[in-house]
């Protein structure tokens, strides 16, 4: 059985969802995951780390050991897909 439900997007605006209980639960879980992970990323901080790595000469394989990749990987570890 399908019915319409509403869940808030990251900006607080309601999103209409029509589907089964299971589909709604999966949709809600997916949206919550995306919001938590998105909230962890700080684009200004990421760009600063990336510039630092470039200034330190980290390119190619060496870039995988830089501050930027460590930061991004720490978020991916905390919020795995």
PyMOL commands that set and color helices and strands:
alter all, ss='L'
color gray80, all
select helices_A, chain A and resi 21-40+43-55+60-65+67-78
alter helices_A, ss='H'
color red, helices_A
select strands_A, chain A and resi 3-8+14-19
alter strands_A, ss='S'
color yellow, strands_A
deselect
rebuild
show_as cartoon
